[in-house]
Amino acid sequence: MADIDRLLAGEFDQWERNNFLRLVAQHPHADRGVLLRVLQETEVLLRQPDVRPYAAAIALAGRQELEIHEVRRLPGLPGASKRMRRGVARALLRRGAR
């Protein structure tokens, strides 16, 4: 997990950080620890104005390594868009969540 922390501490513009988070969230070899770190970073970004890590949030919702309750809070954060909320809901439904 130290590697992901070093990468997240790097110099990124907003678009690059959001893209990086999405790529890690979608990576088939990302383990639970890495995904939890990406989830934490995504939550932080969704609390900031005009930051849109929506693709990362949707990708995280589809990951079996994360508990449903862990990602279910993302749509309620201040920066969540209607489209992101729908995407997270669809990803959770594919996992069998209600």
ABEGO torsion letter per residue (X at the ends): XAAAAAAAABBBBAAAAAAAAAAAAABAABBAAAAAAAAAAAAAAAABBGBBAAAAAAAAAABAABBAAAAAAAAABAABBAAAAAAAAAAAAAAGBX
